[in-house]
Amino acid sequence: MSKKIGDVILDVNNISLRFGGVKALTDISFNVREHEIRAIIGPNGAGKSSMLNCINGVYTPQEGTVTFRGQTFHHLEPYEVAAMGIARTFQNLALFKGMSVLDNIMTGRNLRIKSNLLMQALRIGPAEREEIAHREHVERIIDFLEIQAFRKTPVGQLPYGLQKRVDLGRALALEPQVLLLDEPMAGMNVEEKQDMCRFILDVNDEFGTTVVLIEHDMGVVMDISDRVVVLDYGKKIGDGSPDEVRNNEEVIRAYLGTSH
């Protein structure tokens, strides 16, 4: 049974980004449909991470807009974008290495905590009930990611592949509508990649989360993506289904190599 792809949830329009005289992105447009896995590929330096940074508010592009669920924004802070329902993981892990797996994933609930700091500190009434509910949600994510055995372990003591899983869990704790994954499988061995692929597919399938994914492993991209957009030197050179992109002459020249 094929999954049902919905209407456009995220629309990137004519984004251009410069750092001084260096053009990182030039007039990039593409959209993301609800429930799909949308891959962004391209050689190193193509502008992929810069594109995600424009979507989630880390960078403000000089031109262009991002529209999320019909709301167009030119400049929002990352926490405002997160509050709208767009979560992000980063290439370089930004986990709290001395804190446990559970506490790291709990930090992803911060935007959903309603009680003030004093009520939280005293654990009174609604604050205590709220914390219990948040912890239950985090425990479900820990079960989903199959890291129950490590829930009390400081993250810094875990192998790299499991740290990446915790990073994914923290993003999921926000209950995002769109999940931006920046090279979630970078540095992983084959087995770890297979696990991460399975979790991404399950997040997309079971939670209905829309996924935007930067990934260098072309086998992974072609296997799990519904549509692929290709960047090269900050310009868009391809956009379509994995098969369409695989057979695009400009993409083959720029990235895949003629052997593909």
N, C-alpha and C positions, 0 to 999 in steps of 0.2 A: 504494500500500500504506500503510495507516494504521499508525502506530507503536504499540507495545504499552505502555500505561500500567500501572505496577505497583501494589503496595499502598501504603498511607500510609507515607511515610518520615519526615515532619516533622509534628507535631501541636501546634498552638498552642491552649492552653486558657485561656479566661477571663482574658486578660491585661489588667490595669489599671495605668496608669502616671501618676503625678502629679509635678509639680514645684511644691512649695509648695501653693498653692491651685488651680493650673492643672491641669486634667485633660487629659493628652495622649492617653491611650487609655482607653476604658471597656469592660471586659468583652468583649474581642475573642477570638473563636475561629474558626479555620479550619484546614484541613489541606493538605498538599502530598503528591502521589503520586509515586512513583519514575518518573523519565524524563519527567515533564511539564514544560511551561513554564507557570508560575503567575504571573499578573500581579497587582500591587497598584496600584490607581488611586484617584484622588480629588483634589479641589482642593488648592491650596497650604494648608498648615497642617492637613491632614486627619489627620496622624499616621503617614504612610507610612514615612518614614525612622526615626522612633521605633520603629516595629514591627520593622524590620530590626535596630535597635540592641538591642532586647530579645532577639531570636533569637541574635545573635552575641556577646552578653555585654558590650556597651558600656554598656547600662543594665540595672539590676535592677528589674523591675516590683514594685510593692507587692503585687499579687495575681496569681495565675495561674502556669502552668508551661509549659515547652516540652519536648516529648518527641521525641527523635531516635533512630530505629531502636530504639524500645522503652525507651530510657533517658531518664528524666524528670529535668530539672534546673531548679532555681529560680535559682541564682546560679552562674555560671562566668565565669572571666576570658576575654577574647577569644582568647588563645593556646590555652586549653583547648578552646574551641569549635572553633577551627581544627584542632587536633590530632584532634578527633573526625571531621573531614571536612566542615566547613562553611566555605567561603571567601567573602570579601566585597570588593566594590569600593565606592568612595565617590563621592558627587556631586562633591566637590572633590578633584582629583587630589592624591594624597599620594606622588608619585614622587620619587626622588632625582634632581634635575634635572642635577646635575653628573656623574652616573654614566651609563655606556653603557646601551643597550637590553638587551644581554645581561646585564650585572651587575644591573640592576633586576629582571629576571625571575628571576635566580638567587636574589635575596633571598626569593622565594616558596618556595624549597626548604629554607629554614633549619630548619623543623620536621622535615624528613626526613633531616637530616645527623646521623649517629650518632657520628662521631669527634669527639674533644674539640678545643678551640681550639689546643692545643700541636701535636697531630698534624697539624691542618689547616695551621698556620703552617709547619711543617717539611716538609709534603707527603711524609710517609713512609708506605710500605706501604699499608695499607688506606685511609688518608685520601686518598692520591693516586688510588687506584682508584675510591673513592667520588666524588671530585670529578669525575673523567672521566665517570662514569655520570650524575651530575647535569647536567653540561654537555651531554651528549648529549640528555638529556630536554628541556632548555631549547632546544637547537637545533631539536628537533622542533616545539616550540611556536612558535618564530620562523618556521619554514617554514609551519606551519599558518596563522599570522596574516599571512603574506605580507609580512614586514618584514625579510627577509634583507639587503636593501640598507642597512639602518640599524643593523645589529647592534652596530657599534662606535661609533655616533653618540651623543653625550651627549643624554639625553632632552629636556633644556631647549631644544635646537635644533630639535626636531621640531614640525610643525604639530599643532594641538590634536587633530584626529581620530586621528592616529597615536599621540599620547600616551595617548589613551583605549584604543587597541588594546594598548599596552604594559601598561597597568593591568589589562586583561583577562588578558593573558599571565601577569602576576605571580600573579593569583588562580588561574589554571589550573595553575601550577607546583606548587601544593599538592596536585594531583590530587584535588580535592574531589568528594564525592558530591553535595553541594548547593552551588550557586553563587548567592550573593545579589548582584544587580546593582542599584545605586541610580542610576537615571537614566543608563544607559550612553550614551544618545544626546543628552543635554542639550547645547545649543550647537552641534550639528553641522549641516552643510548636507545637502541631500537625498542627494547621492552618498555622503557619509560614513555617513549613517543606513542606506542600503541595504547598504553593506559590513558595518556592525555587525550588522544583522539577519541577514545571511547567516552571519556567524561564530557568533552565538548559536544559530541553528538547527543549524549544523554541530557545535558543542560538544554540544548536546543529542542530536543524531543519532549522530555518530561516536564520541564519548566516552561516551555514555549518561548524561551529567551532568544532574541535575535542576536546573532554573533557577527562581529566584524573582526577579521583575523589577518594579521600579518604573519607570513610564514615563508621560510626559504626552501623547505623540503617540498619539491614539486609533486612527489608521490602523494603526500598528505593533502596538499591543496586540491589536486585533481580528484582524490577519493572523497573528501568530505564537503567540498564547497558546492553551493548551488550556482553562484555566479562569481566571476573573478574580474577585478579591475587591475590593469597593469600600468605601472609608472616607470618612467625612465628619465633621468636627469630632470625630475620635477615636472614632467609633462605626461599626460595620459596617452598611451599608445595602443591600448586595447581594453575591451570591456565586453563581457558576454559569458556564455556558459563555459565550463572547463574545456569542452571540445572545441568551441569556437576560438578560444584563446590559444589552445594547443596548436591550432592550424593557422594562426595569424602570422603571416610572413614577417611583419615588423617585430612582433614579439619574439619569434624564433631568432631573428638576427640579434636583437638587443639582449636577450636573456637566456633562452632555453638552449641555444647552441644548435648547430645544424644536425648534430647527432640525434636530437630528439625528433 
